[in-house]
Amino acid sequence: MKHTLLAVVLLALACAGAGGGPVAAQAELTPDEMRAATVAAFDSGDFARAEAYARALLLRDPQDRVALGVIAQLALGAGDHEATRAAALAIWRSGAGRDDRYQAARLIAWSDLQAGHLTRARLWLRRALLVAPDATAAAATAADYRALRDEDPLSFRFDLGVNPSDNATGGTDVDLIRVNGVPLMFGPLPLSPDPVDRAWSGVALSPSFTLSYRLHESPAARSRVWLAGQGRWVVLSPEARAALEGVQYQGVPIADRHFSYWQATAGIEHEMARADGALTLGADLGRVWQRGEPSEDIAGLSLDRRWQIGEDGIFALGARIEYHLAASGGDSDSQRATLSAQHMITTAGGWGLRSDLALTHAASATANAVFDRVSLALAATPPAFLPGIDLSARLSATVTLYPDYRFFEPVPGGREDRRLALGVDVGLPRMSWAGFSPAIEIEAHRTTSNVNQYETGGVTVNLALRSNF
């Protein structure tokens, strides 16, 4: 009788655990037949025999996916989370097909959940989404992720925007600076915008993230700390680079970083439940970088009161004060106070409507940092009318007055900017990758000013990658 190493090992294991009769008859089984016998033993509830078969298969091939799957299931049933994770992880790394890897990722997530590693479990559910075999499996995994997110004290969100534009730098295209229609002169010469203030073509990348950790939660209150970052990194086009070759800003050749912006902020928030809504107190500290150098530090305090209006409406009032401390210090420091109001409602027809009003006053010893601003924004989200497409529209208007603005001398009447914008956002949640979906943001905007250097306008198209969770 011909004996393979597999059959000999199997015979020894089975005889030691379950008697030799039934196994001896299968001493000549091929690996495929052995796998079938392993599954049959598991399905019939003969777990000791199934484990013996599976371990014999693993002696022959440590990456045998059928054997690893049985070992993982047996370990899961026994409450051995580490063994479950180890076997499922071996399946994930074995180059198995989508179905096997999907089940393995979910097994790992489950074992991490049972072991109390909620954040690690969420990461594996995102991996499971990458290999979900069909829409039903993806929807079930997404639902599991959302449920787990609510339980996990740690949350993370990341978004990315990509905006190719002939004005990626957000600058001006005027050649002469005019104030109230009159060219600005420096002696006998008219003034022109600096190269770093001009419009240049390229691509603007806008990443943002928020990391939050819940410190405490009860029916009466909730506290959390958070860390957030956002920025705008401009990659100049070859044409813009060629035009700026040899041009300097403060003695340094102009590069991408001179048109970029970054901000990092950390804060703490305490929310207290009320019978009709909630009251939230917050404090935060942050730093801003512009043109590649530290620009200012920001400290803020906020107070928000939210009221629930019926089942489908929310009204909120907010107050915030910020202290802006310039990196250079001195007179350029400023303080800003903002009052805001917000109303959100879902209509009987399924429309989501939102309105925001904000009033801001900035005070500073530097005349050009003193301003008053009023902004109004309206947004509407229609009920779903096309499968797999989320649509929303927004309209905003902002007026900013710098009463003491000056170019060498005070500008008569100050500087006044008026901005109007109309935007449409199209989300494609069904086109998901690990829980991230693409979106297209289109905005037509126009800013007018009595100082023409600050006049801009056009249509921008931003390609965004948004987290669905």
C-alpha positions in Angstrom: 0.0 0.0 0.0 1.3 3.4 -1.0 1.6 5.9 1.9 2.3 9.6 1.6 3.8 11.6 4.4 0.4 13.3 4.8 -1.4 10.0 5.3 1.1 8.7 7.8 0.9 11.9 9.9 -2.9 11.9 9.6 -3.0 8.3 10.8 -0.8 9.0 13.8 -2.9 12.0 14.8 -6.2 10.4 14.3 -5.2 7.2 16.1 -4.1 9.2 19.1 -7.3 11.3 19.3 -10.1 9.3 17.8 -9.2 5.7 17.1 -7.5 4.3 14.1 -10.3 2.5 12.3 -12.0 5.3 10.4 -8.7 7.0 9.5 -6.8 4.0 8.5 -9.3 3.5 5.7 -8.4 6.9 4.3 -4.6 6.5 4.4 -4.4 6.9 0.6 -6.5 10.1 0.4 -5.2 12.8 -1.9 -4.9 16.4 -0.5 -8.2 17.4 -2.2 -10.0 14.4 -0.7 -8.4 15.1 2.7 -9.8 18.7 2.5 -13.2 17.4 1.7 -13.0 15.0 4.6 -11.9 17.8 6.9 -14.9 20.0 5.9 -17.2 17.0 6.2 -16.0 16.2 9.7 -16.4 19.9 10.7 -19.9 20.1 9.3 -20.9 16.9 11.0 -19.8 18.2 14.4 -16.8 15.9 14.7 -14.5 18.7 15.7 -11.7 16.5 17.1 -11.4 14.6 13.8 -11.7 17.9 11.8 -8.8 19.4 13.8 -6.7 16.3 13.3 -7.3 16.4 9.6 -6.6 20.1 9.4 -3.3 20.0 11.3 -2.2 17.1 9.1 -2.9 19.2 6.1 -0.9 22.1 7.6 2.1 19.9 8.2 2.1 19.3 4.4 1.3 22.9 3.5 1.3 25.6 6.2 -0.8 27.9 3.9 -3.5 25.4 3.2 -6.6 27.6 3.2 -9.1 24.9 4.0 -7.1 23.7 7.0 -6.5 27.3 8.2 -10.2 28.1 7.9 -11.2 25.1 10.0 -8.6 25.9 12.6 -9.8 29.5 12.7 -13.4 28.4 13.2 -12.5 25.9 15.9 -10.4 28.5 17.7 -13.3 31.0 17.4 -15.7 28.5 18.9 -13.3 27.8 21.8 -12.9 31.5 22.5 -9.2 31.5 21.6 -9.1 34.9 19.9 -5.3 34.9 19.3 -5.4 31.5 17.6 -8.4 32.7 15.5 -6.5 35.8 14.4 -3.3 33.9 13.6 -5.1 31.4 11.4 -7.2 34.0 9.6 -4.2 36.3 9.1 -2.4 33.4 7.5 -5.3 33.0 5.1 -5.2 36.7 4.3 -1.5 36.6 3.5 -1.7 33.4 1.5 -2.9 35.0 -1.7 -6.3 33.4 -1.4 -9.3 34.5 -3.5 -11.6 37.3 -2.7 -14.2 35.2 -0.9 -11.5 33.6 1.4 -9.8 36.8 2.1 -13.1 38.5 2.8 -14.0 35.9 5.4 -10.5 36.0 6.8 -10.6 39.8 7.3 -14.0 39.5 9.0 -12.7 36.7 11.3 -9.7 38.9 12.2 -12.0 41.8 12.9 -14.3 39.6 15.1 -11.4 38.2 17.1 -10.0 41.7 17.6 -13.4 42.9 18.7 -13.7 40.0 21.2 -10.2 40.8 22.5 -11.2 44.5 23.1 -9.2 46.0 20.2 -12.0 48.0 18.6 -9.9 50.3 16.5 -7.9 47.4 15.1 -11.2 45.6 14.3 -12.4 48.6 12.4 -9.3 48.7 10.3 -9.8 45.1 9.3 -13.4 45.8 8.4 -12.1 48.4 6.0 -9.8 45.7 4.6 -12.8 43.4 4.3 -14.5 46.1 2.2 -11.6 46.0 -0.3 -12.4 42.3 -1.1 -16.1 42.1 -0.5 -17.4 39.6 -3.1 -20.7 41.5 -3.8 -22.8 44.5 -2.9 -24.7 42.6 -0.2 -21.5 41.7 1.6 -20.1 45.2 1.3 -23.3 46.7 2.8 -23.3 44.2 5.7 -19.6 45.0 6.4 -20.3 48.8 6.2 -23.2 48.4 8.7 -20.9 46.5 11.0 -18.3 49.2 10.7 -20.8 51.9 11.7 -22.0 50.0 14.7 -18.4 49.4 15.8 -17.5 53.0 15.2 -20.2 54.1 17.7 -18.8 51.8 20.3 -15.1 52.7 19.8 -13.9 55.7 21.8 -11.3 56.4 19.1 -12.5 57.7 15.7 -10.6 58.9 12.6 -11.7 60.6 9.4 -9.7 61.5 6.3 -10.7 63.4 3.2 -8.7 64.6 0.2 -9.5 67.1 -2.5 -7.8 67.5 -5.9 -8.4 70.8 -7.8 -6.6 71.3 -11.1 -7.0 75.0 -12.1 -5.5 77.8 -14.1 -5.6 79.7 -10.7 -4.5 77.0 -8.3 -2.7 79.7 -6.2 -5.9 81.7 -5.6 -4.2 84.9 -6.7 -4.9 87.9 -8.8 -4.7 88.4 -12.6 -4.5 92.2 -12.5 -1.4 94.0 -13.6 -2.0 97.3 -11.7 -3.4 97.7 -8.3 -6.4 100.0 -8.3 -8.1 101.4 -5.2 -11.6 102.7 -5.9 -10.7 102.6 -9.6 -7.6 104.8 -9.2 -4.1 103.2 -9.8 -2.0 102.9 -6.7 1.2 104.9 -7.0 4.5 104.6 -5.3 6.1 108.0 -6.2 5.8 108.3 -10.0 5.4 104.5 -10.5 2.2 102.5 -10.4 2.2 99.4 -8.2 1.7 95.9 -9.4 1.0 92.7 -7.3 3.9 90.7 -6.1 4.5 87.4 -8.0 3.4 85.4 -4.9 0.1 87.2 -5.0 -0.6 86.4 -8.7 -2.7 83.7 -10.3 -0.7 80.6 -11.4 -1.9 77.4 -12.9 -1.3 74.0 -11.3 -3.0 71.5 -9.0 -4.1 72.2 -5.4 -4.2 69.2 -3.0 -6.4 69.7 0.0 -6.1 66.9 2.6 -7.8 67.0 6.0 -8.1 64.6 8.9 -9.7 64.4 12.3 -8.6 62.1 15.2 -11.0 62.0 18.2 -10.9 60.1 21.5 -13.9 59.9 23.8 -12.8 60.4 27.4 -16.2 59.9 29.0 -19.8 59.2 28.0 -23.0 58.9 30.1 -26.6 59.8 29.4 -26.0 63.2 30.9 -22.6 64.2 29.4 -19.8 63.3 27.0 -16.2 64.5 26.8 -13.6 64.1 24.0 -10.2 65.3 22.9 -9.4 65.7 19.3 -6.6 66.5 16.8 -7.3 67.9 13.4 -5.2 68.9 10.5 -5.9 70.5 7.1 -4.0 72.1 4.4 -3.7 73.1 0.8 -0.6 72.1 -1.1 -0.1 73.7 -4.5 1.8 71.9 -7.2 2.7 74.4 -9.9 2.3 73.6 -13.6 5.4 73.4 -15.8 4.3 76.7 -17.4 4.0 78.4 -14.0 7.4 77.1 -13.0 9.0 78.4 -16.2 7.4 81.8 -15.7 8.7 82.0 -12.1 12.2 80.7 -12.8 14.7 83.1 -11.1 11.9 85.0 -9.3 12.4 85.4 -5.6 10.3 86.1 -2.5 12.2 87.5 0.5 15.5 86.4 -1.1 14.4 82.8 -1.7 13.4 81.3 -5.1 9.6 81.0 -5.4 8.5 77.4 -5.1 5.3 75.3 -4.4 5.5 75.9 -0.7 5.1 79.7 -1.1 1.5 79.1 -2.2 0.6 76.5 0.4 -1.1 76.5 3.7 -1.3 74.1 6.7 -3.0 74.1 10.0 -2.9 71.7 13.0 -5.3 72.0 15.9 -5.9 70.1 19.1 -8.8 70.6 21.5 -11.1 69.3 24.2 -14.9 69.3 24.1 -17.5 68.7 26.8 -21.2 68.2 25.8 -24.0 68.2 28.3 -27.4 66.8 27.5 -30.5 69.0 28.0 -34.1 68.0 27.8 -34.5 69.9 24.6 -31.0 69.5 23.1 -27.4 69.9 24.2 -24.9 72.5 25.5 -21.3 72.2 24.3 -18.1 73.9 25.7 -14.9 73.7 23.8 -11.3 74.9 23.9 -8.5 74.4 21.3 -5.0 75.4 20.4 -3.5 75.4 16.9 -0.7 76.6 14.6 -0.8 77.8 11.1 1.9 77.6 8.4 1.9 79.8 5.3 4.5 80.0 2.5 6.4 77.2 4.3 6.9 79.1 7.5 5.0 79.4 10.8 2.5 82.1 10.4 0.5 82.3 13.7 -0.7 80.4 16.8 -4.4 80.3 17.5 -6.2 79.7 20.9 -10.0 79.5 20.9 -12.9 79.1 23.3 -16.4 78.2 22.1 -19.9 77.8 23.4 -22.7 76.1 21.5 -26.4 75.6 22.4 -28.5 73.2 20.3 -32.2 72.8 20.4 -34.2 69.9 19.0 -37.2 71.2 17.1 -39.7 68.3 16.7 -38.3 65.1 15.3 -36.7 66.6 12.1 -35.4 70.0 13.0 -32.4 71.5 14.9 -31.6 75.1 15.8 -28.3 76.1 17.2 -26.6 79.3 18.5 -22.8 79.6 18.9 -20.3 82.0 20.3 -16.5 81.8 19.8 -13.5 83.9 20.6 -10.1 83.4 19.0 -6.7 84.8 19.8 -4.3 85.0 16.9 -0.7 85.3 17.9 1.5 86.1 15.0 4.8 84.2 14.7 6.6 87.6 14.5 4.7 88.8 17.6 4.0 92.4 18.3 1.3 94.5 16.8 0.2 91.9 14.3 -1.6 89.9 17.0 -5.4 90.0 16.8 -8.6 88.8 18.5 -11.8 87.6 16.7 -15.3 87.1 18.1 -17.9 85.2 16.2 -21.6 84.8 16.8 -23.4 82.1 14.7 -26.8 80.7 14.1 -27.8 77.5 12.3 -31.0 75.9 11.4 -31.4 72.4 9.9 -34.6 70.6 9.0 -35.8 67.6 7.0 -39.0 68.2 5.2 -41.9 65.8 4.8 -40.8 65.3 1.2 -37.3 64.2 2.2 -35.5 67.4 1.5 -32.6 68.4 3.8 -32.4 72.1 4.3 -29.7 74.1 6.2 -29.0 77.8 6.8 -26.0 79.3 8.5 -25.5 82.9 9.6 -22.3 84.2 11.1 -21.1 87.6 12.3 -17.4 88.1 13.0 -15.4 91.1 14.4 -11.6 91.1 14.4 -9.6 93.6 16.5 -5.9 94.3 16.2 -3.2 97.0 16.5 -2.5 96.3 12.9 -4.9 98.3 10.8 -5.1 95.7 7.9 -6.1 92.9 10.4 -9.2 94.8 11.7 -12.4 93.7 9.9 -16.1 93.0 10.3 -17.7 90.1 8.4 -21.2 88.8 7.8 -21.8 85.5 6.0 -24.9 83.7 5.0 -25.0 80.2 3.6 -27.9 78.0 2.4 -27.7 74.4 1.5 -30.3 71.9 0.1 -30.1 68.1 -0.2 -32.9 66.5 -2.3 -34.2 63.1 -1.5 -32.5 60.3 -3.3 -33.7 60.2 -6.9 -30.8 58.3 -8.6 -29.4 55.1 -7.1 -25.8 55.4 -6.0 -25.7 59.3 -6.3 -25.8 61.8 -3.5 -26.6 65.4 -4.6 -26.5 68.7 -2.7 -26.5 72.4 -3.6 -25.3 75.4 -1.7 -25.4 79.2 -2.0 -23.3 81.5 0.1 -22.7 85.3 0.4 -20.0 87.0 2.4 -19.3 90.7 2.9 -16.1 91.7 4.7 -15.2 95.3 5.6 -11.7 96.4 6.6 -12.5 99.9 7.9 -8.9 101.0 8.4 -7.2 99.3 5.4 -4.2 101.1 4.1 -1.7 101.0 1.3 0.9 103.4 2.7 -2.0 105.7 3.4 -5.6 104.8 4.6 -7.9 103.7 1.8 -10.9 106.1 1.7 -13.9 104.3 3.1 -11.8 101.2 3.8 -11.6 98.0 1.8 -14.8 96.1 1.1 -14.9 92.6 -0.3 -18.1 90.9 -1.5 -18.1 87.2 -2.3 -21.0 85.2 -3.9 -20.7 81.4 -4.6 -23.0 78.8 -5.9 -21.9 75.1 -5.6 -23.1 71.6 -6.4 -21.7 68.5 -4.8 -22.1 65.1 -6.3 -21.2 62.0 -4.2 -20.8 58.5 -5.5 -21.0 56.3 -2.4 -21.4 53.1 -4.4 -17.9 53.6 -5.9 -16.3 52.7 -2.7 -12.7 51.7 -1.9 -12.1 50.6 1.7 -15.0 52.9 2.8 -13.8 55.9 0.7 -15.9 57.2 -2.1 -15.3 59.9 -4.8 -17.2 63.1 -5.1 -17.2 66.0 -7.5 -17.5 69.5 -6.1 -18.3 72.3 -8.6 -18.4 75.9 -7.6 -19.0 79.2 -9.5 -17.8 82.1 -7.4 -17.1 85.8 -7.7 -15.4 88.2 -5.4 -15.6 92.0 -6.0 -13.6 94.5 -4.1 -12.8 98.2 -4.2 -9.2 97.1 -4.1 -9.0 95.2 -7.4 -6.1 93.0 -6.3 -8.6 91.0 -4.2 -11.1 90.4 -7.0 -11.4 86.8 -8.2 -13.9 84.7 -10.0 -14.5 81.6 -12.1 -15.6 78.0 -11.9 -13.6 75.5 -9.9 -14.0 71.7 -10.1 -12.7 69.7 -7.1 -12.3 66.0 -7.2 -12.7 64.7 -3.6 -12.1 61.4 -1.8 -14.4 61.2 1.2 -14.7 58.8 4.0 -18.1 57.2 4.2 -17.7 56.6 7.9 
